[in-house]
Amino acid sequence: MKNQSKAYLFAGITIIFWATSASAFKIGLLHVDYLQLLFIANSTAVLFLFAVLLFQKRLTFFRKIEKRHYSHSAILGFLNPFLYYVVLFIAYSMLPAQVAQPLNFVWPLMLVLLSVPILKQKLRIRSFIALIISFIGVFFISSEGNILNLRFSNPLGVSLALSSSIVWALYWLFNMKDQREEVSKLFLNFLFALVLISITTLLFSDLNTINIKGLLAGIYIGLFEMGITFVIWLKALKLSGRTDKIGNLIYLTPFFSLLFIHLILGEKIYITTFIGLILIVTGIFTQQIKKVSHEKN
């Protein structure tokens, strides 16, 4: 099998796993609270990433870490997975999965907005149009099938889902400046986050109430949302001749996610959800076209 074919295969596996995450979130939150779920998932991801580094004989990276790397990892770990998943899980506990999932997916547009004050980039006309298209999509999704009512069914839940995309965009921007190897960097980020989530869970939750279904859901999320999929995705990008061929496939994830949400959770998918998701992805692609055009020039 050629490298590009392998890249597509690994990318496809990653997309399927990520597409199941929304359903896993909802199932897990039926049996444990959001802090317990994150503690289990974060712990699982740390163990898996440690095993990967051990297998690859790269644990020696600790010897090369500078003091600034620790502080950077602490900041990144606070943003993701700690703050990002706390906000996201609370949103999922308040909203149908078919609403929370696509609202969280607007992070590429949030990235554009945040790049203006943080990276001092200009907001171009095409980017502005892309934002309008996507946020019309947000309105459709947030209506939960009642678009004629001109109001959000759950304003707080919608705000939290959108806030999670802001946190992820911030994490992405700060992570771009860190040139360390990805797996070891992620391991250190998750290790710092585990300290935070452990303290928070001990203070505001009770680990003794975790049941087997919640435990299994958390392990699944730790492996297939945070751990294995990340390593497979990096492998796909490495094998691909052009990363844009693989990167654009990620926009299939929310559509597959809706399918799993319907089949696994039994949610009836609103037509407004589907229309809104198409608008969001259209907005993101509009922004991507701008980037390609700019690079060619």
Backbone as CSV, one residue per row, in Angstrom:
resi,resn,N_x,N_y,N_z,CA_x,CA_y,CA_z,C_x,C_y,C_z
1,MET,0.846,-1.210,0.000,0.000,0.000,0.000,0.873,1.249,0.000
2,LYS,0.572,2.198,-0.911,1.337,3.428,-0.991,1.113,4.297,0.242
3,ASN,2.080,5.187,0.490,2.001,6.035,1.678,0.741,6.888,1.708
4,GLN,0.342,7.443,0.530,-0.850,8.288,0.514,-2.102,7.486,0.831
5,SER,-2.156,6.234,0.356,-3.294,5.357,0.661,-3.330,5.031,2.148
6,LYS,-2.154,4.785,2.727,-2.070,4.543,4.170,-2.517,5.779,4.944
7,ALA,-2.132,6.947,4.434,-2.511,8.201,5.094,-4.022,8.347,5.132
8,TYR,-4.676,8.046,4.004,-6.142,8.117,3.959,-6.774,7.093,4.906
9,LEU,-6.177,5.919,4.988,-6.694,4.874,5.876,-6.614,5.320,7.332
10,PHE,-5.445,5.815,7.740,-5.277,6.281,9.118,-6.182,7.476,9.414
11,ALA,-6.324,8.370,8.439,-7.202,9.531,8.621,-8.650,9.078,8.784
12,GLY,-9.062,8.100,7.976,-10.426,7.583,8.077,-10.715,6.960,9.428
13,ILE,-9.750,6.200,9.946,-9.913,5.586,11.275,-10.056,6.669,12.342
14,THR,-9.216,7.690,12.242,-9.263,8.792,13.207,-10.612,9.491,13.180
15,ILE,-11.101,9.787,11.987,-12.378,10.496,11.841,-13.523,9.691,12.442
16,ILE,-13.531,8.380,12.207,-14.585,7.531,12.772,-14.532,7.558,14.294
17,PHE,-13.338,7.437,14.850,-13.210,7.463,16.317,-13.667,8.808,16.876
18,TRP,-13.196,9.902,16.273,-13.596,11.228,16.751,-15.104,11.447,16.600
19,ALA,-15.674,10.847,15.566,-17.113,11.000,15.333,-17.949,10.307,16.403
20,THR,-17.366,9.329,17.088,-18.099,8.643,18.158,-18.003,9.379,19.495
21,SER,-17.149,10.404,19.575,-16.876,11.060,20.854,-18.116,11.698,21.468
22,ALA,-18.923,12.388,20.646,-20.111,13.067,21.177,-21.043,12.072,21.855
23,SER,-21.226,10.909,21.244,-22.080,9.875,21.837,-21.475,9.354,23.136
24,ALA,-20.147,9.183,23.139,-19.467,8.711,24.349,-19.592,9.732,25.477
25,PHE,-19.513,11.027,25.145,-19.680,12.068,26.164,-21.047,11.946,26.848
26,LYS,-22.083,11.847,26.023,-23.442,11.787,26.566,-23.650,10.529,27.405
27,ILE,-23.155,9.408,26.938,-23.296,8.152,27.691,-22.548,8.252,29.019
28,GLY,-21.327,8.765,28.973,-20.549,8.892,30.200,-21.217,9.800,31.214
29,LEU,-21.781,10.911,30.734,-22.409,11.881,31.633,-23.725,11.384,32.227
30,LEU,-24.244,10.295,31.694,-25.427,9.671,32.298,-25.063,8.928,33.583
31,HIS,-23.778,8.562,33.717,-23.372,7.681,34.817,-22.395,8.321,35.804
32,VAL,-21.673,9.365,35.367,-20.754,10.073,36.265,-20.881,11.568,35.983
33,ASP,-20.379,12.399,36.890,-20.429,13.838,36.620,-19.249,14.244,35.733
34,TYR,-19.247,15.493,35.296,-18.263,15.933,34.306,-16.835,15.908,34.842
35,LEU,-16.645,16.152,36.144,-15.306,16.104,36.718,-14.788,14.669,36.789
36,GLN,-15.647,13.754,37.196,-15.253,12.348,37.242,-14.916,11.827,35.848
37,LEU,-15.730,12.208,34.877,-15.503,11.748,33.503,-14.164,12.260,32.977
38,LEU,-13.865,13.515,33.246,-12.595,14.082,32.784,-11.418,13.454,33.519
39,PHE,-11.570,13.193,34.809,-10.490,12.554,35.577,-10.146,11.194,34.979
40,ILE,-11.163,10.394,34.671,-10.930,9.060,34.103,-10.282,9.171,32.728
41,ALA,-10.850,10.053,31.878,-10.347,10.199,30.515,-8.916,10.732,30.506
42,ASN,-8.649,11.742,31.314,-7.317,12.343,31.391,-6.289,11.326,31.892
43,SER,-6.655,10.571,32.922,-5.751,9.547,33.466,-5.432,8.492,32.411
44,THR,-6.459,8.080,31.668,-6.271,7.080,30.611,-5.337,7.602,29.533
45,ALA,-5.539,8.853,29.125,-4.708,9.455,28.083,-3.253,9.558,28.527
46,VAL,-3.023,9.929,29.779,-1.664,10.039,30.309,-0.967,8.671,30.270
47,LEU,-1.671,7.628,30.714,-1.095,6.283,30.708,-0.792,5.818,29.292
48,PHE,-1.694,6.101,28.365,-1.482,5.682,26.983,-0.290,6.416,26.369
49,LEU,-0.220,7.728,26.547,0.883,8.503,25.968,2.216,8.105,26.589
50,PHE,2.204,7.790,27.881,3.426,7.302,28.541,3.864,5.990,27.894
51,ALA,2.899,5.094,27.626,3.216,3.809,26.995,3.796,4.016,25.595
52,VAL,3.249,4.970,24.849,3.762,5.268,23.502,5.204,5.746,23.579
53,LEU,5.462,6.690,24.485,6.829,7.212,24.638,7.788,6.123,25.100
54,LEU,7.319,5.241,25.979,8.146,4.130,26.454,8.468,3.177,25.316
55,PHE,7.457,2.858,24.503,7.639,1.952,23.366,8.597,2.549,22.349
56,GLN,8.501,3.867,22.136,9.361,4.552,21.168,10.718,4.941,21.752
57,LYS,10.939,4.604,23.016,12.195,4.902,23.711,12.520,6.392,23.679
58,ARG,11.480,7.186,23.985,11.660,8.640,23.941,11.446,9.295,25.303
59,LEU,11.449,8.518,26.358,11.263,9.090,27.685,12.443,9.957,28.101
60,THR,13.537,9.846,27.363,14.714,10.667,27.668,14.469,12.150,27.381
61,PHE,13.314,12.449,26.771,13.023,13.863,26.468,12.967,14.700,27.743
62,PHE,12.704,14.042,28.898,12.655,14.765,30.171,13.983,15.459,30.468
63,ARG,15.076,14.850,30.028,16.397,15.410,30.312,16.636,16.716,29.548
64,LYS,15.891,16.896,28.450,16.105,18.056,27.586,15.124,19.195,27.856
65,ILE,14.231,18.986,28.805,13.207,19.997,29.072,13.809,21.189,29.814
66,GLU,13.527,22.377,29.317,13.959,23.595,29.982,12.849,24.091,30.915
67,LYS,13.210,24.999,31.821,12.223,25.512,32.775,11.036,26.161,32.074
68,ARG,11.291,26.868,30.976,10.205,27.535,30.257,9.229,26.532,29.652
69,HIS,9.722,25.322,29.347,8.851,24.297,28.793,7.823,23.835,29.830
70,TYR,8.246,23.751,31.092,7.320,23.347,32.147,6.197,24.367,32.304
71,SER,6.560,25.640,32.313,5.533,26.674,32.467,4.606,26.701,31.262
72,HIS,5.171,26.491,30.077,4.360,26.472,28.865,3.396,25.284,28.889
73,SER,3.893,24.126,29.302,3.041,22.936,29.384,1.951,23.104,30.433
74,ALA,2.272,23.797,31.511,1.271,24.047,32.548,0.133,24.907,32.001
75,ILE,0.484,25.930,31.221,-0.534,26.799,30.616,-1.368,26.026,29.601
76,LEU,-0.685,25.273,28.727,-1.390,24.500,27.711,-2.264,23.419,28.345
77,GLY,-1.750,22.773,29.394,-2.524,21.747,30.084,-3.756,22.315,30.764
78,PHE,-3.640,23.551,31.268,-4.807,24.214,31.862,-5.880,24.466,30.802
79,LEU,-5.446,24.928,29.611,-6.402,25.198,28.536,-7.002,23.910,27.991
80,ASN,-6.154,22.929,27.725,-6.582,21.639,27.187,-5.644,20.540,27.698
81,PRO,-6.191,19.574,28.442,-7.603,19.186,28.493,-8.443,19.770,29.632
82,PHE,-7.841,20.458,30.592,-8.605,20.827,31.792,-9.793,21.741,31.489
83,LEU,-9.542,23.002,31.147,-10.628,23.961,30.964,-11.523,23.590,29.781
84,TYR,-10.909,23.176,28.694,-11.674,22.847,27.485,-12.729,21.781,27.753
85,TYR,-12.313,20.684,28.381,-13.262,19.581,28.583,-14.231,19.841,29.732
86,VAL,-13.825,20.604,30.729,-14.783,20.979,31.778,-15.944,21.761,31.164
87,VAL,-15.604,22.774,30.361,-16.645,23.592,29.715,-17.458,22.748,28.737
88,LEU,-16.770,21.924,27.945,-17.449,21.113,26.936,-18.384,20.084,27.572
89,PHE,-17.921,19.414,28.614,-18.758,18.398,29.257,-19.998,19.011,29.916
90,ILE,-19.840,20.186,30.505,-21.010,20.854,31.085,-22.006,21.201,29.977
91,ALA,-21.492,21.670,28.838,-22.368,21.977,27.701,-23.110,20.730,27.239
92,TYR,-22.404,19.620,27.157,-23.036,18.366,26.739,-24.086,17.892,27.738
93,SER,-23.887,18.200,29.011,-24.866,17.797,30.020,-26.154,18.618,29.915
94,MET,-26.085,19.762,29.223,-27.231,20.662,29.123,-27.919,20.624,27.760
95,LEU,-27.204,20.157,26.734,-27.713,20.204,25.370,-27.801,18.814,24.748
96,PRO,-28.661,18.640,23.741,-28.605,17.415,22.948,-27.236,17.313,22.278
97,ALA,-26.755,16.101,22.074,-25.437,15.922,21.460,-25.377,16.549,20.079
98,GLN,-26.487,16.482,19.326,-26.504,17.020,17.968,-26.392,18.545,17.940
99,VAL,-26.607,19.193,19.074,-26.455,20.643,19.173,-25.056,20.991,19.687
100,ALA,-24.620,20.328,20.750,-23.325,20.638,21.354,-22.168,20.344,20.403
101,GLN,-22.244,19.239,19.676,-21.131,18.826,18.832,-20.811,19.834,17.713
102,PRO,-21.787,20.219,16.880,-21.454,21.187,15.825,-21.131,22.580,16.338
103,LEU,-21.723,22.984,17.486,-21.381,24.302,18.038,-19.924,24.337,18.471
104,ASN,-19.433,23.243,19.000,-18.027,23.143,19.374,-17.117,23.165,18.145
105,PHE,-17.677,22.803,16.996,-16.883,22.670,15.775,-16.586,24.011,15.109
106,VAL,-17.078,25.115,15.662,-16.817,26.433,15.051,-15.445,26.974,15.444
107,TRP,-14.627,26.171,16.106,-13.339,26.668,16.596,-12.432,27.238,15.491
108,PRO,-12.457,26.722,14.231,-11.610,27.365,13.218,-11.979,28.829,12.975
109,LEU,-13.277,29.150,13.137,-13.695,30.543,12.970,-13.293,31.373,14.183
110,MET,-13.368,30.773,15.372,-12.901,31.453,16.575,-11.396,31.726,16.472
111,LEU,-10.699,30.792,15.832,-9.262,30.965,15.624,-8.977,32.201,14.789
112,VAL,-9.806,32.427,13.766,-9.663,33.603,12.917,-9.874,34.877,13.733
113,LEU,-10.936,34.878,14.547,-11.235,36.061,15.359,-10.121,36.355,16.361
114,LEU,-9.631,35.319,17.029,-8.607,35.510,18.054,-7.249,35.866,17.457
115,SER,-7.032,35.500,16.184,-5.767,35.826,15.530,-5.607,37.332,15.327
116,VAL,-6.729,38.052,15.345,-6.666,39.509,15.160,-5.973,40.177,16.345
117,PRO,-6.442,39.948,17.609,-5.756,40.605,18.724,-4.449,39.931,19.145
118,ILE,-4.376,38.587,18.975,-3.203,37.869,19.488,-2.050,37.870,18.494
119,LEU,-2.333,37.580,17.220,-1.289,37.524,16.196,-1.225,38.795,15.356
120,LYS,-2.088,39.764,15.682,-2.118,41.052,14.988,-2.421,40.891,13.488
121,GLN,-3.235,39.882,13.164,-3.629,39.689,11.779,-4.864,40.524,11.459
122,LYS,-5.009,40.869,10.192,-6.166,41.653,9.769,-7.337,40.717,9.433
123,LEU,-8.539,41.172,9.735,-9.739,40.416,9.388,-10.154,40.809,7.979
124,ARG,-9.887,39.925,7.013,-10.185,40.219,5.618,-11.675,40.078,5.333
125,ILE,-12.094,40.626,4.199,-13.505,40.584,3.808,-14.000,39.146,3.690
126,ARG,-13.196,38.283,3.081,-13.594,36.886,2.922,-13.756,36.212,4.284
127,SER,-12.878,36.537,5.211,-12.985,35.971,6.556,-14.262,36.453,7.246
128,PHE,-14.588,37.706,7.052,-15.797,38.276,7.645,-17.050,37.592,7.091
129,ILE,-17.062,37.350,5.780,-18.189,36.642,5.159,-18.285,35.217,5.699
130,ALA,-17.127,34.568,5.849,-17.095,33.205,6.389,-17.687,33.155,7.794
131,LEU,-17.350,34.136,8.612,-17.866,34.204,9.972,-19.385,34.377,9.979
132,ILE,-19.889,35.233,9.112,-21.342,35.462,9.048,-22.067,34.179,8.650
133,ILE,-21.547,33.488,7.617,-22.167,32.236,7.158,-22.212,31.218,8.293
134,SER,-21.084,31.053,8.996,-21.011,30.053,10.060,-21.899,30.396,11.248
135,PHE,-21.968,31.671,11.596,-22.783,32.030,12.755,-24.278,32.011,12.446
136,ILE,-24.637,32.115,11.174,-26.026,31.833,10.794,-26.306,30.351,11.046
137,GLY,-25.299,29.520,10.732,-25.408,28.089,11.021,-25.558,27.821,12.503
138,VAL,-24.818,28.560,13.324,-24.935,28.436,14.781,-26.363,28.728,15.225
139,PHE,-26.966,29.757,14.644,-28.348,30.118,14.994,-29.306,28.984,14.650
140,PHE,-29.125,28.382,13.477,-29.980,27.265,13.073,-29.863,26.100,14.057
141,ILE,-28.635,25.732,14.381,-28.409,24.594,15.278,-28.969,24.864,16.668
142,SER,-28.741,26.073,17.155,-29.147,26.426,18.519,-30.662,26.478,18.689
143,SER,-31.387,26.593,17.584,-32.854,26.661,17.667,-33.470,25.313,18.022
144,GLU,-32.689,24.225,17.871,-33.167,22.872,18.147,-34.489,22.578,17.427
145,GLY,-34.525,22.909,16.161,-35.684,22.599,15.350,-36.779,23.636,15.361
146,ASN,-36.630,24.699,16.164,-37.674,25.729,16.276,-37.167,27.064,15.741
147,ILE,-36.743,27.073,14.489,-36.117,28.257,13.914,-37.065,29.446,13.873
148,LEU,-38.379,29.222,13.771,-39.346,30.316,13.678,-39.536,31.055,15.001
149,ASN,-39.088,30.432,16.111,-39.230,31.083,17.420,-38.198,32.189,17.640
150,LEU,-37.161,32.192,16.800,-36.112,33.226,16.872,-35.476,33.340,18.257
151,ARG,-35.265,32.183,18.909,-34.592,32.199,20.211,-33.888,30.867,20.425
152,PHE,-32.873,30.887,21.296,-32.154,29.674,21.640,-32.947,28.896,22.687
153,SER,-33.003,27.573,22.531,-33.731,26.757,23.503,-33.010,26.701,24.849
154,ASN,-31.676,26.749,24.808,-30.889,26.700,26.043,-29.704,27.658,25.901
155,PRO,-29.908,28.947,26.182,-28.850,29.952,25.965,-27.556,29.660,26.714
156,LEU,-27.655,29.173,27.962,-26.443,28.897,28.739,-25.663,27.746,28.121
157,GLY,-26.360,26.680,27.752,-25.695,25.543,27.131,-25.033,25.932,25.822
158,VAL,-25.731,26.729,25.019,-25.181,27.207,23.748,-23.932,28.063,24.005
159,SER,-23.998,28.934,24.991,-22.857,29.793,25.325,-21.643,28.970,25.744
160,LEU,-21.887,27.926,26.523,-20.787,27.072,26.973,-20.175,26.293,25.806
161,ALA,-21.023,25.767,24.912,-20.516,25.029,23.756,-19.656,25.932,22.876
162,LEU,-20.114,27.162,22.657,-19.329,28.115,21.868,-18.063,28.526,22.619
163,SER,-18.170,28.647,23.943,-16.989,29.010,24.747,-15.909,27.944,24.657
164,SER,-16.329,26.680,24.585,-15.341,25.600,24.469,-14.540,25.740,23.186
165,SER,-15.200,26.215,22.118,-14.477,26.417,20.858,-13.477,27.565,20.978
166,ILE,-13.795,28.554,21.812,-12.858,29.656,22.055,-11.635,29.146,22.817
167,VAL,-11.874,28.318,23.826,-10.763,27.749,24.605,-9.858,26.922,23.704
168,TRP,-10.486,26.105,22.826,-9.681,25.274,21.926,-8.863,26.131,20.967
169,ALA,-9.459,27.208,20.451,-8.745,28.100,19.544,-7.554,28.752,20.252
170,LEU,-7.748,29.154,21.521,-6.651,29.721,22.303,-5.534,28.695,22.485
171,TYR,-5.926,27.474,22.812,-4.945,26.392,22.964,-4.169,26.201,21.672
172,TRP,-4.868,26.215,20.537,-4.233,26.022,19.238,-3.209,27.122,18.959
173,LEU,-3.573,28.361,19.261,-2.675,29.489,19.013,-1.407,29.388,19.858
174,PHE,-1.570,29.086,21.146,-0.400,28.959,22.021,0.437,27.732,21.664
175,ASN,-0.240,26.663,21.252,0.456,25.429,20.906,1.307,25.599,19.651
176,MET,0.852,26.468,18.732,1.597,26.720,17.495,2.992,27.279,17.783
177,LYS,3.134,27.991,18.889,4.414,28.623,19.220,5.389,27.654,19.892
178,ASP,4.893,26.474,20.256,5.719,25.479,20.943,6.219,24.463,19.918
179,GLN,7.508,24.468,19.642,8.088,23.647,18.576,8.562,22.273,19.055
180,ARG,8.224,21.883,20.267,8.647,20.569,20.752,7.931,19.441,20.011
181,GLU,8.481,18.238,20.109,7.872,17.059,19.491,6.471,16.858,20.061
182,GLU,5.507,16.526,19.193,4.096,16.589,19.556,3.672,15.616,20.653
183,VAL,4.053,14.347,20.565,3.576,13.356,21.535,4.123,13.640,22.929
184,SER,5.423,13.921,23.024,6.019,14.214,24.336,5.455,15.510,24.908
185,LYS,5.213,16.488,24.036,4.614,17.754,24.478,3.201,17.517,25.007
186,LEU,2.419,16.725,24.279,1.052,16.441,24.711,1.042,15.679,26.034
187,PHE,1.982,14.744,26.186,2.063,13.982,27.428,2.295,14.910,28.620
188,LEU,3.207,15.844,28.468,3.509,16.762,29.568,2.312,17.675,29.848
189,ASN,1.642,18.127,28.792,0.434,18.952,28.978,-0.622,18.192,29.772
190,PHE,-0.861,16.959,29.388,-1.887,16.143,30.049,-1.477,15.793,31.471
191,LEU,-0.180,15.671,31.703,0.297,15.371,33.051,0.010,16.536,33.995
192,PHE,0.278,17.757,33.545,-0.053,18.940,34.343,-1.568,19.044,34.547
193,ALA,-2.334,18.763,33.497,-3.791,18.826,33.598,-4.324,17.797,34.583
194,LEU,-3.674,16.634,34.652,-4.110,15.590,35.576,-4.001,16.050,37.022
195,VAL,-2.967,16.818,37.313,-2.833,17.379,38.664,-4.005,18.311,38.962
196,LEU,-4.342,19.162,37.995,-5.447,20.110,38.172,-6.782,19.397,38.337
197,ILE,-7.054,18.452,37.463,-8.358,17.775,37.512,-8.458,16.876,38.751
198,SER,-7.333,16.325,39.214,-7.343,15.496,40.423,-7.727,16.336,41.641
199,ILE,-7.095,17.503,41.774,-7.395,18.395,42.896,-8.846,18.866,42.832
200,THR,-9.283,19.272,41.630,-10.646,19.772,41.454,-11.679,18.693,41.756
201,THR,-11.413,17.480,41.314,-12.350,16.374,41.549,-12.429,16.034,43.029
202,LEU,-11.302,16.020,43.705,-11.291,15.730,45.131,-12.043,16.792,45.930
203,LEU,-11.971,18.043,45.468,-12.628,19.144,46.175,-14.130,19.217,45.895
204,PHE,-14.523,18.936,44.652,-15.904,19.201,44.245,-16.690,17.977,43.784
205,SER,-16.089,16.815,43.858,-16.802,15.606,43.449,-16.421,14.472,44.387
206,ASP,-16.768,13.237,44.008,-16.487,12.083,44.860,-16.139,10.896,43.974
207,LEU,-14.870,10.510,43.966,-14.428,9.407,43.125,-15.037,8.077,43.535
208,ASN,-15.514,7.984,44.764,-16.109,6.736,45.250,-17.441,6.401,44.592
209,THR,-18.060,7.395,43.947,-19.371,7.161,43.328,-19.271,6.745,41.861
210,ILE,-18.050,6.611,41.343,-17.873,6.210,39.942,-18.332,4.765,39.765
211,ASN,-19.174,4.532,38.755,-19.634,3.170,38.476,-18.949,2.634,37.221
212,ILE,-19.172,1.357,36.929,-18.452,0.682,35.853,-18.767,1.285,34.486
213,LYS,-20.029,1.692,34.250,-20.392,2.260,32.950,-19.716,3.613,32.736
214,GLY,-19.683,4.412,33.782,-18.998,5.693,33.692,-17.505,5.506,33.499
215,LEU,-16.942,4.507,34.185,-15.515,4.213,34.068,-15.158,3.811,32.637
216,LEU,-15.956,2.925,32.053,-15.696,2.467,30.685,-15.832,3.604,29.673
217,ALA,-16.830,4.466,29.888,-17.009,5.612,28.986,-15.810,6.547,29.070
218,GLY,-15.324,6.784,30.284,-14.166,7.649,30.468,-12.912,7.071,29.831
219,ILE,-12.718,5.758,29.970,-11.562,5.102,29.352,-11.646,5.210,27.830
220,TYR,-12.852,5.005,27.301,-13.051,5.115,25.857,-12.690,6.521,25.372
221,ILE,-13.169,7.539,26.081,-12.871,8.924,25.707,-11.366,9.199,25.796
222,GLY,-10.738,8.710,26.856,-9.310,8.915,27.029,-8.488,8.298,25.912
223,LEU,-8.962,7.156,25.400,-8.237,6.475,24.332,-8.581,7.024,22.950
224,PHE,-9.883,7.102,22.655,-10.303,7.360,21.278,-10.671,8.814,20.985
225,GLU,-10.732,9.650,22.003,-10.890,11.095,21.785,-9.563,11.807,22.004
226,MET,-8.799,11.351,23.006,-7.587,12.069,23.397,-6.285,11.378,23.009
227,GLY,-6.229,10.063,23.064,-4.956,9.364,22.972,-4.630,8.721,21.634
228,ILE,-5.209,7.548,21.388,-4.882,6.771,20.189,-5.114,7.574,18.915
229,THR,-6.254,8.256,18.860,-6.601,8.997,17.650,-5.581,10.088,17.325
230,PHE,-5.048,10.721,18.362,-4.051,11.766,18.140,-2.806,11.183,17.484
231,VAL,-2.344,10.031,17.970,-1.150,9.391,17.424,-1.397,8.932,15.988
232,ILE,-2.591,8.360,15.738,-2.919,7.900,14.388,-3.014,9.084,13.426
233,TRP,-3.606,10.192,13.897,-3.731,11.380,13.053,-2.354,11.934,12.675
234,LEU,-1.432,11.976,13.626,-0.068,12.425,13.328,0.593,11.516,12.293
235,LYS,0.317,10.219,12.411,0.858,9.248,11.454,0.305,9.522,10.060
236,ALA,-0.991,9.813,9.971,-1.614,10.112,8.682,-0.988,11.350,8.046
237,LEU,-0.790,12.397,8.852,-0.194,13.627,8.343,1.245,13.400,7.877
238,LYS,1.961,12.538,8.592,3.352,12.261,8.250,3.460,11.479,6.945
239,LEU,2.519,10.560,6.708,2.551,9.723,5.512,2.061,10.459,4.271
240,SER,1.233,11.473,4.471,0.624,12.167,3.342,1.627,13.065,2.629
241,GLY,1.537,13.068,1.295,2.394,13.958,0.525,2.043,15.412,0.755
242,ARG,0.738,15.688,0.904,0.254,17.050,1.177,-0.705,16.997,2.346
243,THR,-0.385,17.748,3.386,-1.206,17.687,4.601,-2.609,18.238,4.379
244,ASP,-2.778,19.144,3.375,-4.106,19.704,3.150,-5.076,18.646,2.643
245,LYS,-4.551,17.625,1.923,-5.407,16.536,1.446,-6.020,15.782,2.622
246,ILE,-5.240,15.635,3.685,-5.704,14.927,4.870,-6.466,15.872,5.790
247,GLY,-5.933,17.084,5.966,-6.530,18.037,6.902,-7.974,18.352,6.593
248,ASN,-8.310,18.481,5.308,-9.687,18.823,4.949,-10.676,17.703,5.230
249,LEU,-10.167,16.469,5.366,-11.061,15.349,5.663,-11.697,15.479,7.043
250,ILE,-11.076,16.272,7.913,-11.579,16.405,9.280,-12.979,16.993,9.302
251,TYR,-13.350,17.698,8.223,-14.680,18.322,8.183,-15.788,17.304,7.929
252,LEU,-15.403,16.047,7.691,-16.403,14.979,7.602,-16.845,14.527,8.993
253,THR,-16.016,14.813,10.000,-16.265,14.315,11.358,-17.650,14.665,11.897
254,PRO,-18.092,15.932,11.862,-19.397,16.241,12.455,-20.575,15.563,11.755
255,PHE,-20.431,15.275,10.455,-21.521,14.607,9.735,-21.619,13.139,10.159
256,PHE,-20.463,12.479,10.281,-20.464,11.115,10.797,-20.944,11.099,12.248
257,SER,-20.578,12.141,12.984,-20.992,12.239,14.382,-22.507,12.269,14.506
258,LEU,-23.176,13.015,13.628,-24.642,13.052,13.643,-25.226,11.672,13.404
259,LEU,-24.593,10.913,12.505,-25.060,9.545,12.231,-24.960,8.684,13.486
260,PHE,-23.818,8.751,14.182,-23.643,7.965,15.403,-24.584,8.439,16.513
261,ILE,-24.795,9.745,16.600,-25.707,10.292,17.605,-27.117,9.731,17.401
262,HIS,-27.518,9.624,16.143,-28.844,9.068,15.830,-28.896,7.569,16.130
263,LEU,-27.869,6.831,15.698,-27.891,5.375,15.843,-27.647,4.924,17.277
264,ILE,-26.719,5.596,17.984,-26.342,5.155,19.337,-27.229,5.775,20.410
265,LEU,-27.447,7.089,20.316,-28.226,7.786,21.345,-29.715,7.832,21.032
266,GLY,-30.062,7.595,19.770,-31.472,7.611,19.390,-32.047,9.009,19.239
267,GLU,-31.190,10.035,19.134,-31.697,11.391,18.944,-32.250,11.550,17.523
268,LYS,-33.403,12.143,17.420,-33.956,12.490,16.116,-33.240,13.748,15.634
269,ILE,-32.555,13.658,14.496,-31.751,14.774,14.013,-32.660,15.822,13.376
270,TYR,-32.621,17.036,13.932,-33.419,18.131,13.382,-32.872,18.556,12.022
271,ILE,-33.748,18.959,11.126,-33.309,19.482,9.836,-32.498,20.762,10.036
272,THR,-32.814,21.512,11.102,-32.062,22.739,11.384,-30.621,22.428,11.796
273,THR,-30.413,21.280,12.442,-29.051,20.870,12.803,-28.236,20.609,11.553
274,PHE,-28.821,19.879,10.611,-28.108,19.529,9.386,-27.814,20.776,8.553
275,ILE,-28.807,21.654,8.411,-28.610,22.896,7.650,-27.539,23.767,8.310
276,GLY,-27.633,23.882,9.653,-26.668,24.694,10.387,-25.255,24.164,10.254
277,LEU,-25.104,22.838,10.298,-23.782,22.239,10.173,-23.201,22.489,8.783
278,ILE,-24.029,22.376,7.763,-23.575,22.661,6.399,-23.102,24.116,6.298
279,LEU,-23.840,25.033,6.921,-23.455,26.448,6.894,-22.129,26.679,7.620
280,ILE,-21.949,26.026,8.762,-20.698,26.172,9.511,-19.513,25.675,8.691
281,VAL,-19.647,24.489,8.102,-18.563,23.923,7.299,-18.317,24.771,6.052
282,THR,-19.395,25.303,5.454,-19.246,26.203,4.304,-18.434,27.438,4.692
283,GLY,-18.736,27.987,5.867,-17.986,29.139,6.353,-16.519,28.822,6.553
284,ILE,-16.241,27.634,7.115,-14.852,27.229,7.348,-14.118,27.053,6.026
285,PHE,-14.773,26.423,5.051,-14.150,26.239,3.747,-13.925,27.575,3.043
286,THR,-14.851,28.506,3.231,-14.670,29.843,2.660,-13.388,30.473,3.192
287,GLN,-13.136,30.296,4.473,-11.910,30.790,5.088,-10.685,30.053,4.555
288,GLN,-10.809,28.735,4.344,-9.700,27.944,3.829,-9.336,28.351,2.412
289,ILE,-10.329,28.679,1.584,-10.079,29.130,0.219,-9.221,30.384,0.228
290,LYS,-9.518,31.261,1.176,-8.733,32.489,1.328,-7.270,32.157,1.587
291,LYS,-7.036,31.166,2.463,-5.664,30.816,2.810,-4.910,30.261,1.619
292,VAL,-5.584,29.373,0.850,-4.938,28.781,-0.312,-4.595,29.843,-1.337
293,SER,-5.556,30.743,-1.581,-5.344,31.834,-2.543,-4.188,32.732,-2.106
294,HIS,-4.130,33.030,-0.803,-3.076,33.898,-0.275,-1.707,33.251,-0.416
295,GLU,-1.644,31.906,-0.172,-0.372,31.199,-0.270,0.139,31.185,-1.716
296,LYS,-0.794,31.047,-2.690,-0.388,31.003,-4.081,0.177,32.337,-4.549
297,ASN,-0.427,33.405,-3.987,0.043,34.738,-4.350,1.416,35.016,-3.733
